[in-house]
Amino acid sequence: MTAMLSLLVPGVISLLGIGAQAAFNAPPGVQIWCGKAYRPENASFNPGGWLDAPASSPNPLLNVKIYPRMNLYTADDQTGSFIVDAAISNIHGAPYYNTTGSLQNDGSVSSESFSTLYFDISDADSGNTLVSGANVTVNSTGSEFSFSLSNLTARTNPYNIVLYGASQDGNQTYTATTQLHRLPSRTDGGSVTKLDYLYGGLMVQNYLANSTTWSPIFPYSYYVSWDWLSANLSNLDALKSDGYNIVHLIPGGSTAGEYAFNITLLDQFLDRMDTLELWLMYDMRWTYQNQSAVAEQVNRIKTRKSLLLWYTGDEPDGNGDPLNATSIAYSQIKSLDPYHPVSLCLNCYNFHYQSYTATGTDIVMEDVYPIAVNTSYSTVYGTVCNTTYGCCGCDDCHLATPFRDISDRLEQLRAYDRWLDTTPPKTYWGVPQGFGASQFWTRDPTPAEEAVMDVLRLNHGAKALVAWTFPTQPDLEGVTSRMAGVLTQEEVTGFLLGAQPTAVVVSAGNGTLENADAAVWVRGGRMLVSIVSLDYEDVGGTIRVSLPGNASAVSSVLWGNGGWTVSGGALTKSGLSGLEVDMLVLDLS
């Protein structure tokens, strides 16, 4: 969030919306959100900016890709690894023919299936081989290959990496490229945050313990009001006590280019955050288009021990920020501080996604707020809302089960990057709704709804949850504090950031339970299972969750009332309550 609320503040639209609309389809003087007119005096028009799936190839393609496991390595790292994908695709890649030759002992060549890709990986500039004589199964993804960093001197410029691959007979060849960053070690006391491209999680070092070990962190917290926080230094201790592990400071400015914090006061709070190891998500929503302001803030903050990542555009697609604004800011931030990732939050369902994200961010956040909102008619502006008109607070949210707009949005973002063949892959975070009774929303979510919104996002690959906004209602603070205690546990974080979720089927009786969502993560001989009921009504009968692998028993109940048993390759229990959320750890045999 939530520049959307700036729609209701006189004068802000003229700075953030109309001033940028020259690149969009809006007629002169028409105020827009997600490229669409939303005031009753303006007519509907095609907003443009829609990303469609690319045309399919009539013949199979082999999409060979390479990227480093981590977005950066430092001089302290001795080894790194590459991830190699060799997926068969109908939209990206080079021609693939499922035949290759194999030399026989008698000198003849036999024909067989092309099922293995052989390859070498080299530094393209020096020619030094980093991985040689390797192979990967055709139509596989996520294969990892380690290499020594000893021949790659630490520097600020990236290394250009090339993979040369071929079928066994050498008649089908493939090339893929990437860049690898090996940075000098920090000597200024500042932190380093790594982004794991394979699983999407962030990695940090426990600086309070002077640890050199890289550990995953699952960021769980809120966008926090600076006005509230700055009133008392002890508010930071309260957030830490609640179990939240990061603070996303909402800047106090309200116009583009305005500096948002009292710097002297901010330094006092950042000193305390350093002491608490309460990680900072630094927000430049009002200033990220001002290069002087960006330079001043980045240079001031970048040596902080508690800095986790940067945040630039807050709903730049909704506001209609210039299409190159996020890319310009990203490039500038990385030139000043290559040690931390950059994030932004999108509000629109499908509006210039590629322009805002392709070279503008490492992390894409979504802020679908589906609770107590009319998504087909704007109660604020008195207009209908659809794909070409209106603003209802949740762009193109029209699914029968409101929670499904959350999972649909996350899957849609992933589809966009699949269509664009984004490499390395983007990471996706969620912004759950922690507010209401204002603007488009008639009430706050209940604690049960909040838990559903959180865990549903986990099931669909969100690698962090930062809700809007704090302070929140006491009951929402209570449920999210409990959730923080679960998700930031070492083992749970290990599941969420050390594996990808796999969707599993929930059934009741003889039919699939459509308004239930479940996923599993498998790691280290154990399985995390998450089950979410999206229905407000109870469901009777025997509930069955199909499981992959060989689960033997429920080891622990992380969330929910339990009652689940393992039998016949499934979890079963009697009945499912409305908005029930269960998180369990299972032992595997």
C-alpha positions as CSV (number, residue, x, y, z in Angstrom):
1,M,0.0,0.0,0.0
2,T,-0.9,2.4,-0.4
3,A,-0.6,5.4,-2.5
4,M,-4.1,4.3,-3.4
5,L,-5.3,6.3,-0.5
6,S,-3.7,9.4,-2.0
7,L,-6.7,9.3,-4.5
8,L,-8.7,10.8,-1.7
9,V,-6.2,13.5,-0.8
10,P,-6.7,16.7,-2.9
11,G,-3.7,17.7,-4.9
12,V,-1.9,14.4,-4.7
13,I,-3.3,13.0,-7.9
14,S,-2.1,15.9,-9.9
15,L,1.4,15.1,-8.9
16,L,1.3,11.3,-9.1
17,G,-1.4,10.6,-11.6
18,I,-2.1,13.2,-14.2
19,G,1.4,14.5,-14.5
20,A,2.6,11.0,-15.6
21,Q,-0.3,10.1,-17.9
22,A,1.3,11.3,-21.1
23,A,2.7,7.8,-21.5
24,F,-0.7,6.3,-21.0
25,N,-4.1,6.3,-22.9
26,A,-6.0,8.7,-20.7
27,P,-7.4,11.8,-22.5
28,P,-6.0,15.1,-21.1
29,G,-7.3,16.0,-17.7
30,V,-8.7,12.6,-16.9
31,Q,-7.6,11.2,-13.5
32,I,-6.6,7.6,-13.6
33,W,-5.8,4.6,-11.4
34,C,-4.3,1.5,-13.0
35,G,-4.6,3.5,-16.2
36,K,-8.4,3.7,-15.9
37,A,-10.7,6.6,-15.5
38,Y,-12.6,6.3,-12.2
39,R,-14.6,9.5,-11.8
40,P,-18.3,9.5,-13.0
41,E,-17.8,12.6,-15.3
42,N,-15.2,10.6,-17.3
43,A,-15.9,7.9,-19.9
44,S,-14.3,4.5,-20.0
45,F,-11.5,3.9,-22.4
46,N,-8.9,1.1,-23.1
47,P,-6.1,1.8,-20.5
48,G,-3.6,-0.3,-22.4
49,G,-0.6,-1.8,-20.7
50,W,-2.1,-5.3,-20.7
51,L,0.4,-8.2,-20.8
52,D,-0.8,-11.1,-22.8
53,A,0.6,-14.6,-23.0
54,P,3.0,-15.0,-26.0
55,A,2.1,-17.1,-29.0
56,S,2.8,-20.8,-28.7
57,S,5.3,-22.6,-30.9
58,P,3.8,-25.5,-32.9
59,N,7.0,-27.4,-32.1
60,P,8.7,-28.0,-28.8
61,L,11.5,-25.7,-27.6
62,L,14.3,-26.4,-25.1
63,N,14.5,-23.4,-22.8
64,V,18.1,-23.5,-21.4
65,K,18.7,-21.0,-18.7
66,I,21.4,-20.3,-16.1
67,Y,21.7,-18.0,-13.1
68,P,23.7,-17.9,-9.9
69,R,22.1,-19.5,-6.8
70,M,22.7,-16.2,-4.9
71,N,22.3,-12.7,-6.3
72,L,25.7,-11.9,-4.9
73,Y,28.8,-13.5,-3.4
74,T,31.5,-11.7,-1.5
75,A,35.3,-12.0,-1.1
76,D,34.6,-14.1,2.0
77,D,32.8,-16.7,0.0
78,Q,35.0,-19.5,-1.4
79,T,32.4,-21.4,-3.5
80,G,29.3,-20.5,-5.4
81,S,26.8,-22.4,-7.4
82,F,24.8,-22.0,-10.6
83,I,21.2,-23.1,-11.2
84,V,20.5,-24.6,-14.6
85,D,17.1,-25.1,-16.2
86,A,16.4,-27.2,-19.3
87,A,12.7,-27.1,-19.5
88,I,10.7,-28.1,-22.6
89,S,8.5,-25.1,-23.5
90,N,6.1,-24.0,-26.1
91,I,6.9,-20.2,-25.8
92,H,10.6,-19.8,-25.1
93,G,13.9,-21.5,-26.1
94,A,15.5,-23.0,-29.2
95,P,14.2,-25.9,-31.4
96,Y,14.3,-29.3,-29.7
97,Y,14.2,-32.6,-31.5
98,N,13.9,-35.6,-29.4
99,T,16.6,-37.6,-31.0
100,T,20.3,-37.9,-30.7
101,G,23.0,-40.3,-31.8
102,S,25.2,-42.5,-29.6
103,L,28.5,-43.9,-30.9
104,Q,28.6,-47.8,-30.5
105,N,31.7,-50.0,-30.0
106,D,31.6,-51.1,-33.7
107,G,31.7,-47.5,-34.8
108,S,28.1,-47.2,-35.8
109,V,25.8,-44.5,-34.4
110,S,22.5,-45.5,-32.9
111,S,19.5,-43.2,-32.5
112,E,18.1,-42.6,-29.1
113,S,16.0,-40.0,-27.2
114,F,17.6,-36.6,-26.5
115,S,17.1,-36.8,-22.7
116,T,20.4,-35.4,-21.4
117,L,22.0,-32.0,-22.1
118,Y,25.7,-31.8,-21.7
119,F,27.4,-28.4,-21.0
120,D,30.2,-26.3,-19.7
121,I,30.0,-23.0,-17.9
122,S,32.7,-20.3,-18.3
123,D,33.7,-16.8,-17.5
124,A,32.9,-15.3,-20.9
125,D,35.5,-12.5,-20.7
126,S,38.5,-14.6,-19.5
127,G,37.5,-17.9,-20.9
128,N,38.1,-19.6,-17.6
129,T,36.0,-22.7,-17.2
130,L,34.0,-22.8,-14.0
131,V,32.0,-26.0,-14.5
132,S,33.0,-28.6,-17.0
133,G,31.7,-31.9,-18.3
134,A,28.3,-31.4,-16.5
135,N,24.9,-32.7,-17.6
136,V,21.3,-32.2,-16.8
137,T,18.1,-34.1,-17.6
138,V,16.1,-32.5,-20.4
139,N,12.8,-31.0,-19.1
140,S,14.2,-30.4,-15.6
141,T,14.6,-27.2,-13.6
142,G,16.5,-26.1,-10.6
143,S,19.6,-28.3,-11.0
144,E,22.5,-26.9,-9.0
145,F,26.2,-27.0,-9.8
146,S,28.9,-25.8,-7.5
147,F,32.1,-24.1,-8.5
148,S,35.1,-22.4,-7.0
149,L,35.2,-18.6,-6.8
150,S,39.0,-18.5,-6.5
151,N,39.5,-17.3,-10.1
152,L,36.9,-14.5,-9.8
153,T,38.5,-11.5,-8.0
154,A,36.0,-9.6,-5.9
155,R,35.0,-6.4,-7.7
156,T,31.9,-4.2,-8.1
157,N,31.4,-5.0,-11.8
158,P,29.6,-8.3,-12.5
159,Y,31.2,-11.2,-14.4
160,N,29.6,-12.3,-17.6
161,I,28.9,-16.0,-17.6
162,V,28.1,-18.3,-20.5
163,L,26.8,-21.8,-20.7
164,Y,27.4,-23.9,-23.9
165,G,25.3,-27.0,-24.1
166,A,24.6,-29.8,-26.6
167,S,23.0,-33.0,-27.2
168,Q,25.1,-36.1,-27.0
169,D,25.9,-36.1,-30.7
170,G,26.5,-32.4,-30.8
171,N,24.0,-31.7,-33.5
172,Q,21.7,-29.6,-31.2
173,T,23.5,-26.8,-29.4
174,Y,22.3,-24.3,-26.9
175,T,23.7,-21.2,-25.3
176,A,22.6,-19.3,-22.1
177,T,24.1,-16.3,-20.3
178,T,23.9,-14.7,-17.0
179,Q,25.8,-12.3,-14.7
180,L,27.5,-13.1,-11.4
181,H,28.4,-10.6,-8.7
182,R,31.4,-11.3,-6.4
183,L,31.7,-8.1,-4.3
184,P,34.4,-6.9,-2.0
185,S,33.8,-7.7,1.6
186,R,32.3,-4.8,3.6
187,T,34.7,-2.8,5.7
188,D,32.3,-0.1,6.8
189,G,30.2,-2.1,9.3
190,G,27.2,-2.4,7.1
191,S,25.1,-5.5,6.5
192,V,24.8,-7.7,3.5
193,T,21.6,-9.3,2.4
194,K,21.7,-12.2,-0.1
195,L,18.7,-13.2,-2.3
196,D,18.4,-16.9,-3.0
197,Y,17.3,-17.1,-6.6
198,L,16.4,-20.8,-6.3
199,Y,13.9,-20.5,-3.5
200,G,13.3,-16.8,-3.3
201,G,14.3,-16.2,0.3
202,L,16.6,-13.6,1.9
203,M,19.8,-14.6,3.7
204,V,21.5,-12.6,6.5
205,Q,24.2,-12.9,9.1
206,N,23.5,-12.6,12.8
207,Y,25.6,-9.5,13.4
208,L,24.9,-9.4,17.2
209,A,26.7,-12.7,17.5
210,N,29.3,-11.7,14.9
211,S,28.3,-14.8,13.0
212,T,29.7,-15.5,9.5
213,T,27.0,-18.1,8.8
214,W,24.3,-17.2,6.3
215,S,20.8,-17.9,7.7
216,P,17.4,-17.5,6.0
217,I,15.0,-14.8,7.3
218,F,11.3,-14.8,6.7
219,P,10.3,-11.2,7.0
220,Y,7.0,-10.9,8.9
221,S,5.7,-7.5,10.1
222,Y,3.8,-4.4,9.1
223,Y,4.2,-1.2,7.3
224,V,4.7,0.9,10.4
225,S,3.5,4.5,10.8
226,W,6.5,6.8,11.4
227,D,4.2,9.2,13.2
228,W,3.3,6.5,15.7
229,L,6.7,5.0,15.9
230,S,8.6,8.2,16.4
231,A,6.5,9.2,19.4
232,N,8.4,6.9,21.6
233,L,11.6,4.9,21.2
234,S,10.2,2.0,23.2
235,N,7.7,1.4,20.4
236,L,10.6,-0.5,18.6
237,D,10.9,-2.8,21.7
238,A,7.2,-3.4,21.6
239,L,7.4,-4.5,17.9
240,K,10.3,-6.8,18.7
241,S,8.4,-8.2,21.7
242,D,5.4,-9.0,19.4
243,G,7.7,-11.2,17.3
244,Y,8.0,-9.0,14.2
245,N,11.5,-9.1,12.8
246,I,11.5,-6.2,10.4
247,V,10.1,-2.6,10.4
248,H,8.9,-1.1,7.1
249,L,8.9,2.6,8.0
250,I,6.1,4.5,6.3
251,P,7.6,7.9,5.3
252,G,5.8,10.9,6.5
253,G,5.9,13.0,3.3
254,S,3.0,13.2,0.9
255,T,4.3,14.7,-2.3
256,A,6.9,13.5,-4.8
257,G,10.4,14.7,-3.9
258,E,9.6,15.6,-0.3
259,Y,12.1,14.3,2.3
260,A,10.1,12.2,4.7
261,F,11.9,11.9,8.0
262,N,13.4,14.1,10.7
263,I,16.9,12.8,10.2
264,T,18.1,13.4,13.8
265,L,15.2,11.5,15.2
266,L,15.5,8.8,12.5
267,D,19.1,8.2,13.5
268,Q,18.1,7.6,17.1
269,F,15.5,5.0,16.0
270,L,17.9,3.3,13.6
271,D,20.5,3.1,16.4
272,R,18.0,1.2,18.5
273,M,17.1,-1.0,15.6
274,D,20.7,-1.9,15.2
275,T,20.9,-2.8,18.9
276,L,17.7,-5.0,18.7
277,E,18.7,-6.6,15.3
278,L,15.2,-5.4,14.1
279,W,15.7,-5.3,10.4
280,L,14.9,-2.2,8.3
281,M,12.9,-2.0,5.1
282,Y,13.6,1.5,4.0
283,D,10.8,3.2,2.0
284,M,11.5,5.9,-0.5
285,R,8.0,6.1,-2.1
286,W,7.9,9.9,-2.1
287,T,11.5,10.4,-3.2
288,Y,12.5,7.5,-5.4
289,Q,12.1,9.6,-8.5
290,N,14.3,12.3,-7.1
291,Q,17.9,11.2,-7.8
292,S,19.4,13.7,-5.4
293,A,17.1,12.5,-2.6
294,V,17.8,8.9,-3.4
295,A,21.6,9.5,-3.3
296,E,21.3,11.3,0.0
297,Q,19.2,8.6,1.7
298,V,21.1,5.6,0.3
299,N,24.5,7.0,1.3
300,R,23.2,7.8,4.7
301,I,21.5,4.5,5.4
302,K,23.5,1.9,3.5
303,T,26.1,1.3,6.3
304,R,23.4,0.4,8.9
305,K,23.8,-3.1,10.4
306,S,20.0,-3.5,10.4
307,L,19.4,-2.6,6.8
308,L,17.6,-5.5,5.1
309,L,16.4,-4.0,1.8
310,W,15.2,-0.9,-0.1
311,Y,11.6,-0.1,-1.2
312,T,11.0,2.3,-4.1
313,G,7.6,2.4,-5.9
314,D,4.5,2.2,-3.8
315,E,1.9,1.2,-6.3
316,P,3.7,2.9,-9.2
317,D,1.3,1.1,-11.6
318,G,-1.8,2.5,-9.9
319,N,-0.3,6.0,-9.6
320,G,0.8,6.0,-13.2
321,D,4.4,6.7,-12.3
322,P,6.7,7.1,-15.4
323,L,7.3,3.7,-16.9
324,N,11.1,4.0,-16.5
325,A,11.0,5.4,-13.0
326,T,11.5,2.2,-11.1
327,S,14.3,1.1,-13.4
328,I,16.1,4.4,-13.0
329,A,15.9,4.2,-9.2
330,Y,16.9,0.6,-9.2
331,S,20.1,1.3,-11.2
332,Q,21.0,4.2,-9.1
333,I,20.5,2.3,-5.8
334,K,22.5,-0.6,-7.0
335,S,25.4,1.7,-8.1
336,L,25.5,3.2,-4.6
337,D,24.7,0.0,-2.6
338,P,25.1,-3.3,-4.4
339,Y,24.8,-5.2,-1.1
340,H,21.0,-5.1,-0.6
341,P,18.0,-6.0,-2.7
342,V,15.3,-3.6,-4.0
343,S,11.6,-4.1,-3.7
344,L,8.3,-2.4,-4.8
345,C,4.6,-3.0,-4.5
346,L,2.2,-3.3,-7.4
347,N,-1.5,-2.6,-7.0
348,C,-2.9,-3.3,-10.5
349,Y,-3.9,-6.7,-11.8
350,N,-2.3,-6.2,-15.2
351,F,-0.9,-2.8,-16.1
352,H,2.6,-2.3,-17.5
353,Y,4.0,-5.1,-15.4
354,Q,7.1,-5.5,-17.5
355,S,8.0,-1.8,-17.5
356,Y,7.8,-1.5,-13.7
357,T,9.5,-4.8,-12.7
358,A,11.8,-6.2,-15.4
359,T,14.8,-4.0,-14.5
360,G,13.1,-2.1,-11.6
361,T,13.1,-4.5,-8.7
362,D,14.3,-7.8,-7.3
363,I,11.1,-8.4,-5.2
364,V,7.6,-7.8,-6.4
365,M,5.0,-7.3,-3.7
366,E,1.2,-7.5,-4.2
367,D,-1.4,-5.8,-2.0
368,V,-4.7,-7.4,-2.7
369,Y,-7.2,-6.3,0.0
370,P,-10.4,-8.4,-0.5
371,I,-12.1,-8.0,2.9
372,A,-15.3,-6.0,3.3
373,V,-15.0,-4.3,-0.1
374,N,-17.3,-4.0,-3.1
375,T,-15.2,-4.8,-6.1
376,S,-17.8,-4.3,-8.8
377,Y,-19.1,-0.9,-7.7
378,S,-17.1,2.0,-6.2
379,T,-18.8,3.2,-3.1
380,V,-16.4,6.2,-3.1
381,Y,-16.8,7.4,-6.6
382,G,-20.2,6.0,-7.6
383,T,-19.1,4.1,-10.7
384,V,-18.9,0.5,-11.8
385,C,-15.5,-1.2,-11.7
386,N,-14.2,-3.5,-14.4
387,T,-11.1,-4.0,-16.6
388,T,-11.4,-0.7,-18.3
389,Y,-13.1,1.6,-15.7
390,G,-13.3,2.4,-12.1
391,C,-11.4,2.2,-8.8
392,C,-12.8,0.0,-6.1
393,G,-9.8,-0.6,-3.9
394,C,-8.9,-4.0,-5.2
395,D,-8.1,-3.9,-8.9
396,D,-9.9,-6.5,-11.0
397,C,-10.9,-8.4,-7.9
398,H,-14.1,-10.2,-8.9
399,L,-13.7,-13.8,-7.9
400,A,-16.7,-15.4,-6.1
401,T,-14.5,-16.4,-3.1
402,P,-12.8,-13.1,-2.1
403,F,-9.7,-14.8,-0.7
404,R,-9.1,-16.4,-4.1
405,D,-8.2,-12.9,-5.5
406,I,-5.0,-13.2,-3.4
407,S,-3.9,-16.6,-4.7
408,D,-5.0,-15.6,-8.2
409,R,-2.9,-12.5,-8.1
410,L,0.3,-14.3,-6.9
411,E,-0.2,-17.0,-9.6
412,Q,-0.8,-14.2,-12.2
413,L,2.5,-12.4,-11.2
414,R,4.3,-15.7,-11.6
415,A,2.6,-16.2,-15.0
416,Y,3.7,-12.8,-16.2
417,D,7.3,-13.6,-15.4
418,R,7.0,-17.0,-17.1
419,W,5.6,-15.3,-20.2
420,L,8.5,-12.8,-20.1
421,D,11.0,-15.6,-19.4
422,T,12.4,-13.5,-16.5
423,T,15.8,-14.7,-15.5
424,P,16.9,-14.7,-12.7
425,P,13.4,-15.2,-11.3
426,K,11.6,-12.6,-9.3
427,T,10.7,-13.1,-5.7
428,Y,7.1,-12.4,-4.5
429,W,6.0,-11.0,-1.2
430,G,2.5,-10.4,0.1
431,V,0.9,-7.4,1.8
432,P,-2.0,-8.7,3.8
433,Q,-4.9,-6.4,4.7
434,G,-4.5,-5.3,8.3
435,F,-6.9,-2.3,8.2
436,G,-10.5,-1.4,7.3
437,A,-13.4,0.9,8.2
438,S,-12.1,3.5,5.8
439,Q,-12.3,4.5,2.1
440,F,-13.5,1.5,0.2
441,W,-13.4,-1.0,3.1
442,T,-16.4,-1.1,5.5
443,R,-14.6,-2.9,8.4
444,D,-11.4,-4.4,9.6
445,P,-10.6,-8.1,8.9
446,T,-11.3,-10.5,11.7
447,P,-8.4,-12.5,13.2
448,A,-9.6,-15.6,11.4
449,E,-9.7,-13.7,8.1
450,E,-6.2,-12.3,8.8
451,A,-4.8,-15.8,9.3
452,V,-6.4,-17.1,6.1
453,M,-4.9,-14.2,4.1
454,D,-1.5,-14.9,5.6
455,V,-1.3,-18.6,5.1
456,L,-3.0,-18.6,1.7
457,R,-0.1,-16.4,0.5
458,L,2.4,-18.9,1.8
459,N,0.7,-21.7,-0.1
460,H,1.2,-19.7,-3.3
461,G,4.8,-18.9,-2.8
462,A,5.0,-15.6,-0.9
463,K,8.4,-15.4,0.7
464,A,7.6,-12.6,3.2
465,L,4.5,-11.0,4.7
466,V,4.4,-7.3,5.5
467,A,0.8,-6.1,6.3
468,W,-0.7,-2.7,5.9
469,T,-0.7,-1.0,8.5
470,F,0.5,-0.6,12.1
471,P,-0.8,0.3,14.6
472,T,-3.7,-2.0,13.9
473,Q,-6.6,-3.3,15.9
474,P,-5.6,-5.2,19.1
475,D,-7.1,-8.4,17.9
476,L,-5.2,-8.2,14.6
477,E,-2.0,-7.4,16.5
478,G,-2.7,-10.5,18.6
479,V,-3.2,-12.9,15.8
480,T,-0.2,-11.6,13.7
481,S,2.0,-11.7,16.8
482,R,1.1,-15.4,17.2
483,M,1.7,-15.9,13.5
484,A,5.1,-14.2,13.7
485,G,6.0,-16.7,16.5
486,V,5.3,-19.6,14.1
487,L,6.7,-18.3,10.8
488,T,10.0,-17.0,12.2
489,Q,10.8,-20.3,13.9
490,E,14.0,-21.8,12.4
491,E,12.4,-25.0,11.2
492,V,9.4,-23.3,9.6
493,T,11.5,-20.6,8.0
494,G,13.7,-23.5,6.7
495,F,10.6,-25.0,5.0
496,L,9.3,-21.8,3.5
497,L,12.6,-20.6,2.2
498,G,14.3,-23.9,1.6
499,A,11.7,-25.5,-0.7
500,Q,8.9,-24.5,-3.0
501,P,5.3,-25.2,-2.0
502,T,3.5,-28.0,-3.9
503,A,-0.3,-27.7,-4.1
504,V,-2.2,-30.8,-2.9
505,V,-5.9,-31.7,-3.1
506,V,-8.4,-31.3,-0.3
507,S,-11.5,-33.5,-0.6
508,A,-14.7,-34.0,1.4
509,G,-16.5,-37.3,0.8
510,N,-16.1,-38.2,-2.8
511,G,-15.5,-34.7,-4.2
512,T,-12.8,-32.0,-4.2
513,L,-13.3,-29.2,-1.7
514,E,-13.0,-26.2,-4.0
515,N,-13.0,-23.6,-1.2
516,A,-10.0,-25.1,0.5
517,D,-6.4,-24.6,-0.3
518,A,-3.5,-26.7,0.8
519,A,0.2,-27.0,0.1
520,V,3.2,-29.0,1.3
521,W,6.9,-28.3,1.6
522,V,9.4,-31.2,1.9
523,R,12.8,-30.8,3.4
524,G,15.2,-32.9,5.4
525,G,13.0,-35.9,5.9
526,R,10.1,-33.8,7.2
527,M,7.0,-32.2,5.6
528,L,5.3,-28.9,6.4
529,V,1.6,-29.0,5.5
530,S,-0.7,-26.0,5.4
531,I,-4.5,-26.2,5.0
532,V,-6.7,-23.2,4.6
533,S,-10.5,-23.1,4.5
534,L,-11.7,-20.2,2.3
535,D,-15.4,-20.8,3.2
536,Y,-17.1,-19.0,6.1
537,E,-19.3,-22.1,6.7
538,D,-18.3,-25.4,8.3
539,V,-17.9,-28.5,6.2
540,G,-18.9,-31.8,7.6
541,G,-17.8,-35.4,6.9
542,T,-14.3,-36.8,6.5
543,I,-11.8,-34.3,5.2
544,R,-8.9,-35.7,3.3
545,V,-5.6,-34.0,2.2
546,S,-3.6,-36.0,-0.3
547,L,0.1,-36.1,0.4
548,P,3.1,-36.8,-1.8
549,G,5.8,-39.1,-0.4
550,N,5.6,-41.3,2.7
551,A,4.3,-39.4,5.7
552,S,4.3,-41.5,8.8
553,A,2.9,-39.3,11.6
554,V,2.1,-35.8,12.8
555,S,5.1,-34.5,14.5
556,S,3.8,-31.1,15.7
557,V,0.8,-28.8,15.3
558,L,2.0,-25.2,14.6
559,W,-1.4,-23.6,14.0
560,G,-4.9,-24.9,14.5
561,N,-6.6,-27.3,16.9
562,G,-5.1,-30.5,15.5
563,G,-7.2,-33.6,15.1
564,W,-5.5,-34.7,11.9
565,T,-4.1,-38.2,11.5
566,V,-1.9,-39.7,8.8
567,S,-3.2,-42.8,7.0
568,G,-3.0,-44.2,3.5
569,G,-1.0,-41.3,2.0
570,A,-3.3,-38.6,3.3
571,L,-4.1,-36.4,6.3
572,T,-7.7,-36.9,7.5
573,K,-9.9,-35.5,10.1
574,S,-13.6,-35.0,10.8
575,G,-15.0,-31.8,9.5
576,L,-13.4,-28.5,8.6
577,S,-14.5,-25.3,10.4
578,G,-15.2,-22.1,8.5
579,L,-12.0,-20.1,7.9
580,E,-10.0,-22.9,9.5
581,V,-6.2,-22.7,9.2
582,D,-3.9,-25.6,10.0
583,M,-0.2,-25.9,9.8
584,L,1.4,-29.2,10.7
585,V,4.9,-30.8,10.5
586,L,4.9,-34.4,9.5
587,D,7.6,-37.1,9.8
588,L,8.5,-39.0,6.7
589,S,9.3,-42.7,6.7
